[in-house]
């Protein structure tokens, strides 16, 4: 067993060769590299699958009772300073590595078809493999410095992937916003790391925890300084996991490709902040006020994320705010010391939200032939509706993911969210009331999303031929110039039967399976329009959805446990977490009796069902009755006078649509003030500093010119002036001395 642990260092390095080979190939032999582009996708999936096998083996050993293992080797030794690198294998590492690899494999398989039309296909897989390697390196790190290195690499990959379509100004702006916001958190994290090194003289986790405990018991350090350093560490987690008030980057990050949203912004990168808090929880527990602050930030994020998702029209942005809210639940659980419930919800939410994001990508994929490649249209739920007849598999998977996130049994998130709600009642009734209220809001906005997308009738019934012809659906790539030539104007989907090789360095045409699934017909209104039905996605995109559905259905069983006799114990999670929870004296023997479970479950499920019921009243029939796009838009802008009062509706809608006015606050307080200060400094620099310098130069020029004409060339005149100046200075000197 120990022999296996020694080679765990290869986990973060296995996905790395794909990035290196693609980079060298595009640099040295670009044509050959592009000609075998699907081989790189296969290699990425293969290497990540090997990593999954290795991670699963280590996880099984942890479940069977293995102790925590740490392997170190020295990197730098200088007098009293020693920096070691290594890997730490414990239940937390096992959970995160299995989570990253399973979701990563599904996203890579999905991306092979989703990105097949894009010229950046190879670049996409290079970024993805590098991100997976960086994230695996982060969760296996054994010290704070090593975590910080991989933390920055993960941030860099996020920047590259969010801005993958960098030619779109909105995507370029989104990646810059994510970069700047995360730099705030990263700077706080760095200061916190350096602060604890000043206190303990150590970066290793286990040594750090022991030293801090000893210092607290002996009262040997400044508690105020330690609290400040712990807060700075937590600032890094706030930014990375999109917690209030550094959450503003997450909704804009949806400008990247949908697989990126599923991997980075649902299951992996945003979980890095959660992982950091969970890793440092033994440190946070012993420092005053930190746990209270973590729980406060968590409950604020829970409520804020849910309220901001209520009236969103972009399907991915609504899921982004949902992610923010659910991460708030996990942060709340960590803040109240419910370590087991936090990690349980991290697991269940990751699979459910990855399923929902990939499902949204399938929906967007089906809408593009109708509205053209425009995120404002293809992601707008107001323009959808009635898709259940056209994308039945996507609809079923999306519904199961929605019900799981709503907390409907026996789906995965029910078990974990219910546990967090129960623990929050024991910690603070106020927090529990807010958490339960937010659970109802979650059910409302998630089912609203489902109804707007799949219920009723398709709300976009016609599309002008010329707008489809000129849309980038035909250009295939964001940068592509080529398009299939139209044979028949009425049946514009029929293209010339020219074979285009898939292994080509040129722009690629639409995938054959997708083209075969498209249906069309034409009719007449006042003008001639062309119709095209939405279509189900290709099998390569549906396979990950079906696999993630299995996780959504059954992953909750790893945490089910009852302490009464005759009940089967499925509680693998408690056994998994035992070595780590013992490290900070946590409760690893979680159990609950039937009566307590049923009481709590009935209460939480009733809240979720009430949210579903309200959503079905407001959106089940109201939106489906509108078939005209103009009426839909005016209905959204004016508000639903048939269902909500104008005052309440406008308040909720404006709060959600304007993102809680937080972005506006940042723009006016920080952006405009910094810009005004910059303009003031620029004015001072150009007019004052440069003005004095330039003025001296101009003055010297004029004085020189003036003196030039006073010289007559007679030495007697020069001597007379010289003596005159000397006498004047002597007179002034005597005058000042005498006074």
N, C-alpha and C positions, 0 to 999 in steps of 0.2 A: 504493500500500500504506500509506504513512504517513498518507494522507488517511483511510483506513479506520480506522487506529488512533486517530486523534484523536477519533473519535465512539464509541469503546468505552465512554465514560462512561455511555452510555444503557443499558448492559446491566443494571445493578442497578435502574434506574428503570422499565424496561418493565413488570414485574409490579405496580408500585405503584398505578397508576390504579384497579385493581379494588378494592383495599382502601379507597381514598379514596371511590370512588363508592358502594360498599356502605355505608360508614359514614355518608356524607351522606344517602344514600337512606333508610336506616333511621331517621335522625334527622328528616328533613324530610317524606318521602313514604313512610312504611313500608308502606302497603297496596300501592301500585304497585310498590315494590321487591320485595316478596314475590311478587307476581303474575307477575313475569318472572324468577323466581329461577334457572331453568336457563340463562338468558342469561348470568348471571354466571359459571357454570361454563364455558360455551363461551368467554367472553371471557378467562377465566384461562388456559385451554389455548391459545388463540390467541396471546396476548401472550407466554406462555412459549415457544411454538413459534417465534415471531419471534426471541426471545432465543437459542434453540438454534441457529437459522440463523446469526445473527451470531457466536455463539461458535464454531460449526463453521468458519466462514470464517476467523476468526483462528487457529484450531487448524491448519487446512490450511496457512496461511502459515507458521506455526511449524515444521510438519513439513517444508516445502519449504526451510527454512534461513534464515528471517528472524531478525533479531537481536532482542534484548530491547528493548522500547519502553516508555518512561515519559513521561507527560504530566502536568505540574504547573501549578497556578495558585495564587497567593498568597491566603491567607485572612486572616491576621493578621500585621502587621509592626510591631514596636515595638522601637526601638533595635537591640540585638543579637539579639533574638528574632524568628524568622520561622517561621510555621506554614503549610505548604502542603498542599493537598489535590490529589489526582489519581488516576490509574489506572496500574497496572503490568501490561503484557501480556508474559508469558513462558510457557514450557511449563507451569509449575505452575499458573498462572492458567487457561490453556487447558484443561488436564485437569480441573480442578475445576469450571469453568463448564459444560463439556459434561456432566460427570457430574451436576451439580445439575439442569440443565435436562432431561436425558433422564429421569432418575428422577422428577423433579417432574411432568413431563407425564403419565407413566404413573400416578402416584399421584393426580393430579387427575382423570383419566378414571375411574379405579377408584372414587374417592370420590363421583363423581356418583351412582352407584347405591348404594354402601355407606351413604352418609349421606342418601339420599333420604327416609327415614322420619323424620328427626330435625328437630325444630323449630329447632335451631341450624345448619341447612344454610348459610344465608348467612353467619353468623358464622364458620363453619368455613372457608369459602372466603376470607373476608377475612383471617383469621389465616394461612392457607396462603400466600396471595399476598404478604403482608407478610413472612413468613418467607423465601420465595424471594428477595425483593428484598434482605433483610438479608444473607442468605448470599452472594448474588452480589456485594453491596457489600464483604463481608469479603474474598473471594478476589481482588478487583480492587484492593484498597487498596494504596497506595504507601508508607505509613509506619505506624509503630506506633500513633500516636494515632488515625488513621483506622480501623485494625483494631480498636482497643479500642472505638470508638463502635459499629461494627457487631457486634462481639463481644457487647456488652451488649444490642443489639437482638435478636440471635439468641437470647440467653438469655431475654429477655422473651417472645418468641414461643413458645419452648419451655415456659415457665411457663404461658402461656395455653392451649396446645394439650394439655399433659399434664393440666391441670385443666379440660379442655373440658366434661366432665360434672361440674361443680362441686357439684351437689346430692348426689352420692355422697360420703360422708365419706372413703372410702379414696382417691378421686381427688383430692379437695382436699388430703389429707395428702401424697399423692405429689408434687403440684406444689410444695408448700411444701418438701418434702425436697429436691427437685431445685434449687429456688431457693437454699436455704441452703447446700447443698453446693457449688454453683457459685459462690456469693459468696466462699467461701474461695479458690477458684482465681482468681477475678477480682481479688480484692484482691492476691494475690501477683503476678498479671500487671501490675497497675497499679504496684506498687512496683518491679518489674523494669524497666518502661518508664522510670519516673522515674530509677531508678539509672543506666541506660545513657545517659540524657540528661545526667546529671551528669558522666559519664565523657567522652562524645563531643560533647555540645552539639548533637545532631542526632537526628531521628526517622526520616529517610529510610533505607530499607533499604540501598541501594547505598552511600551515603555512610557509613552506620553500619559496614558491613563493612570498608570501606577504612580508616576512622579506627581501628577496633579493631586491624586488622592492623598498621598503622603504629605504634600505641602498643605493641603486643607486641614488634615488632622493635626498637623503641628503648627498651624496658623503661620506658615512660613512664606506667604506671598500676598501681594496686594490684590484683594478681591475685586476692587473697582477696575483695576487694569485687566485682570483676567476676564471679567464680565465684558469689558469693551472688546477684547480680542475675540471672545466667543461670538459676540454680536457681528463682528466683522467677518468671521467665518460663515455665519449664517447669511450674511448679505450675498455671498457668492451663491448659496443655494437659492435664495430668493430670486435672483436674476435668472439662473439657469432653469429653474422649475416654474418660471412665470408666475410668481406669487406677487400679491400686492405689496408695494406700488411699482415694481419693475416688471409688470406683466404686459406692458404695452407692445412689446415686440411680437408676441405670439400670434395674434390675429393677422398681422401683416405678413408673417412668415408663410401663410397659406398661398402666397404668390408663387411658391416653388411647385414643382410637379407633385401630383397627389401621392405617389409612393413615398416621397420625402416626408410629407405630412404624416403618413402612417408610421414610418419608421422613427423619425427624429422627434416629431412633435406630438406623438401619442404614446409611444412605448419605450423610447430609449433616451434621447438626449434630455428631454424634460425630466426624466427619471434620475438624471445625474445629480440634481440638487437633492432629491429625496434620498438617494444613496449616500450622499455626503452627510446629511443629517443623521441617517441611520447608522452610518459608520462612526460618527463622532458622538452618538447618543450617550455612551458612558462618560464622556467629558462634559456634555451639556447638563446631565442630570445633577452633577455635584456642584455646579456653578449657580449661584442664586439668580433668580428671575429669568434665566434664559428659556427654560421650559414654558413659563407663562407667556413669554414673548412669542415663542414658536407657535403655541396654540392660538394666540390672538391673531397672528398673521394668517394662520390656517383658516380660522373661522371667518375672517373678513374676506379672504379669497373665495371661500366656499359660496358665500352669499353674493359677492360681487360678480363672480363668473356666471352664476345662474341667472341673475337679473340682466346681465348684458347679453345673454343668449336668447332672451325671450322673444325679441322682435327682429332678429337678424334674418336677412333674405338670402345671403350667401351660405350655401350648405356647408362648405368647408370652414367658414368663419364661425358658424354656429357650433360646429364640432370643436373648433379651437377653444371657444369660451367654455364649452362643456369639459374639455380637458383641463382647463385652468381650474374649474370648480372641483373636479374630482381630485386633482392634485392637492387642492386645499383640504379635502377630506383626509388625505394621507398625511399631510403636514399637521393637521389637527390631531390625528391619532398619535403621531410621534410626540407632539407637544404635551399630550396628556399622559404619556408614558405607555401607550398601548402599542408596543413594538410589533407584536404578532399581528394585530388587526391591520396595522399600516402596511406591512409587507404583503399580507394576504390581499388587501385591496389593490396594492401595486400590481400584483400578478393578474388578478381577475380583470382589472380595468385595462391593463395593457393589451390583453388579447381581445377584449370586447371593442376597445376604441380602435385598434388596428383593423378589426373587421369592419367597423363603421367607416373609417377613412378609405379603405380599399373599396368598400361598397359605394361610397360617394364618387370615387374615381370611375367606377363602372357606370354610374348614373351620368356623370359628365360626359363620358365616352359615348353614351347613347344619345345625348342631347346635341352633340356637336354637329351631326349632319343636318339638323333642323335649323339651328340658330347660327351656325358658323362657329369658327374657333374664336370665341370671345368669352373670357372668364366672367365678365359682367352678365352675360346671357346664359352660358352653359352651366354656370353654378348658381343661378338665380332660381330659388324654389318657387317664386311667384310665377315663373314661366313654365313650370313643370306640371305635374298632376296626371293621374291616369296611367302612370308608367307600369303599374302592376300587370297590365295586359301584354306589355312588350318585353319586360325584363323580369320574368317570374323568379328566376333563381336569385338574381340580385335582390329582388324584393323580399324573399323569404329570409335570406341571410341578414339583410339590413333590419328586418323586423326583429329577428332574434337578438341582434346586437342592441337594438333600441330597448327591447324589454329587459335585457340584462342590465343595461345602464340604469333603467328605471327602478330596478330592484325587485323584479317579479320572479318568484321562485318557480322552478329550481335552478334558474340560470345563475351564472357565476357571480356576478356582482351583488346578488341578493345576500349571499352568505357573508361576504366581507363588509359591505356597507352596513348591514344589520348589526354586525359586531362593533363597528365604529360608533353607531348610534347608541348602542347599549353602554359602551364604555364612556361615552360623552355624558350620559345621564349621571353616572357615578362621579364624574369630575366636576361638572357645572351644569345645573338645570338651564341656565341661560344659553350656554353653548349648545346644549342638546335641543332646545326649542328651535334655535336658528338652524341647526343641522337638519332637524326633521322638516322644518318649513322648506328648506332648500331641496330636500329629497322630493317633496311635492312639486316644486318648480322644475326639478330635473325631469320628472315624469311628464310634466306639461310641455316643456320645450322640445324634448326628444320625440314625443308622440306628435307634436305639431309638425316637426320636421318630416316625420314619416307620412303624415296625412297630406301635407302640401306636396310631397314628392310623388306619392303612389296613389292617393285616393282621388276620386272624382274622374274628371275628364282632362285630357291633354289641353292645356290652356294656350298653346301656340299651335294654331290650326293651319296657318299658311305662311309661306315664306317666298318672297320674290325671287325669281330665278336668277336675276343678275346679281343679287347680294350673295346667294349661295355660290354662284360661279366664281365670284371674286373673293370669296372668303378663304381663309388660310386652311380650311379643311381640304381644299384642293392642292394647296401648296405643300401639304404633308408635313413640312418642317417649319419651325418658326422662322428660319432663315431661307427656306427653300424657294426656288424660283420656278421649278418645273411643276407641271400639272398635267394630268392625263387629258388627252384631247377628247372633246365631246363629239360623239357621233350623231346624236339626235337631240335636238333642243328640248323636246318634250320629255324624253326619257334620258335625262342627262346623266344618269348613273351608268349607262352603257358606255364603256370606254373601248378604245381600239384594242384589239386582241394582240397586243404586242407584249412579248414576254420580257419582263424586266428581272434580271438576276437579283436575288436577295443579297448575295455577296457582291456588293458593288460600292464603289467609293462615291457614287453620285447620290442625288436625292432619291429616296425610296418611295415607291407608290404604296397605296393602301394595302394592308394585309389581305390575302385572298379570302380567308375565312370571314373576315369582317365584311368584305365586299359582297360575298354570297348571302350573308344574312340580311342585307339591306333590301327593303321593299319600297316600292314607290307607286304612286298613281297621280293622276292629274285631274283637275276639274276646272270649272270656270266660276268666277264671281264677276265683279265688274271688269277685272283684268284677268289675264291668264297667270295662274300660280302653280307652282310645283310642290307636291307634298312628299314627305319622306317619313316613314314611321321610325320611332326609336328602335334600336336593335339591342339584343343581348350581346354581352361581351364574348370574346373568344374563350376557348377552354383554358388557355394558359392563364387568363385572368380570373376565371371562375374557380379553378382548382385551389388557389390560396384562400378564397372566401369559404369554400367548403371545409377546408382543414381548420381554419380559425373558428368556424361554427362549432366544430367538435370541441375545441378548447373552451369556447364560451359555454357549451352545454355541460361539460364534465370537469373543468378545472376547479370548480368550487368544491368538489368532493374531497380535495386534499386537506381541507380545513374543517370538515364536519366531525364533531365529536360529542357524544353524550355519555354521562358518567353512570347511567343506570344500567343494570344488568340486562343482558339479552339484546342489547343494541350494538350493531357492528360499529367498530371504531375505524373511521377513515382518516383520522387526524394525523396525516403524514407531516403536516406543516409544523406542529409542535415538536415532533421528533427531529425534524430538520433544523429547527431553531434552537434546540436545547443547548448546544455548546456555546452559542453566542449570547443567549439570554442569561446564562449562568455567569457570564463575564461581568455583567452589571446588575446582577441579582434581580433579573426580571422574572416574571411569572411565565414559565414555559409549559406548565401543565394546565392548559386552558380546558375548561369543561363547563357544561351547562346542562341542566336537567330539562326534561320534556316540557314541564309546565312553564318554566321561565322562557324557554325557546318559543313556544307557541304564543305566549302572551306578547312577547316582543315582536314576533314575526307578524302577527295579526295587525298590530299597530302600524308597523312600518309598511306593510303591504297595503293597508287601507289608505295610507297617505299617498302611496304611488298610484293606486287605482283611482283615487279622487283626482289626481293630476291628469291621468289618462282620460277620465270622464270629462273634465273641463276642456281639455284639448279637443276631444271629439265633438263637443258641443260647438266650440268656436270655429273649428277648422274642418270638421268632417263634411259639412255640406255647404258652408258659406263660400269657400273658394271654388269648389267644384261647380257651382252654378254659373260661374263666369267663364265664358268661352272667348271673349274678346280681350285682346291684350290691353287695349286702351282702358277698358273698364277695370281690368285688374289693377293696373298701375294707379288709376285714380282712386280706386277702392283702398289701396294701401296708403296712399298719401292722405286721404281724407280721414281714414280711420273707420272702424266697423261700428257704425251707429246702431246696427241691429243687435249687437251683442254686448258692447261695453259703452259706458258713458263716455262722452267726448273728453271730459277732463281726465279721467283715470287712464283712458286709452292713450291719449296724447302724451301724458306724463310718462307712462311706461315705454311707449314707442320712442319718444325723444331721448329718454335715458339710455335705452338699449342701442338705438341707432347712432347716437353720438358718443357711444362707448363710455357712458357715465361721466362725460365731460372731462375725463382725466387727460386725454390727449390734448384737448384744448387748453387745459390748465398748464400742461407741460410746455406747450407752444408759447403761451403768453408769458408765463413766469420764467421759464428757463431759456427757451430758444430766443424769444424776442429780447429778453434782458441781456443775454449773452451777446446777441447780435448788436444791441444798442451800445453795450460796453465796448465791444470790438470797434464799432464805428467811432466812439469817443476816443479810444486809444489811437485809432488810425488818424483821426483829426489832430490829436496832440502830437503824434509822431511826425505827420507831414507838415503841419502848420507851425508847431512850436519848435520841436527838435530840429527838423530839417530846415525850418524857417530861420532859426538862429544861425545854423551852419551856412546856409545859402546866403543869408544876409551879411555875414562876415565876409564871405567871398566877394559879394557884390560891392560892399563898402571898401574892401581892400582895392578892388579894381578902380573905383572912382577916386579914392585917395591917391592911388598911384598915378592915375591920369592927371589929377590936379597937380601933384608935386612935379610931374614931368615938365609942365609948362612954367613952373616957378624957377627952374634952374637956368641961369644965364651964362654959366661957364666961367665966372670971375671968382677967383679964390678970395679976394678981399670981401666980397658979399657973403660968401659962405662963412668966413671967420666972424663977420659981424653978427650974423644970425646965430651962430654957435654961442658966441659970448653973450648975446642977448638972452638965449635960453638958459645958460648957466646962471646968469644974474637973477633971472626970474625964479628959478628953483632955489637959489640961495636965499632970496628974499622970503619966499614962502617958508623955507625951513626955519629961518630965524624967527619968523612971525609965529609959527606953531610952537617953537621952543619957548618963546617968551610968554605966550599965553598959557 
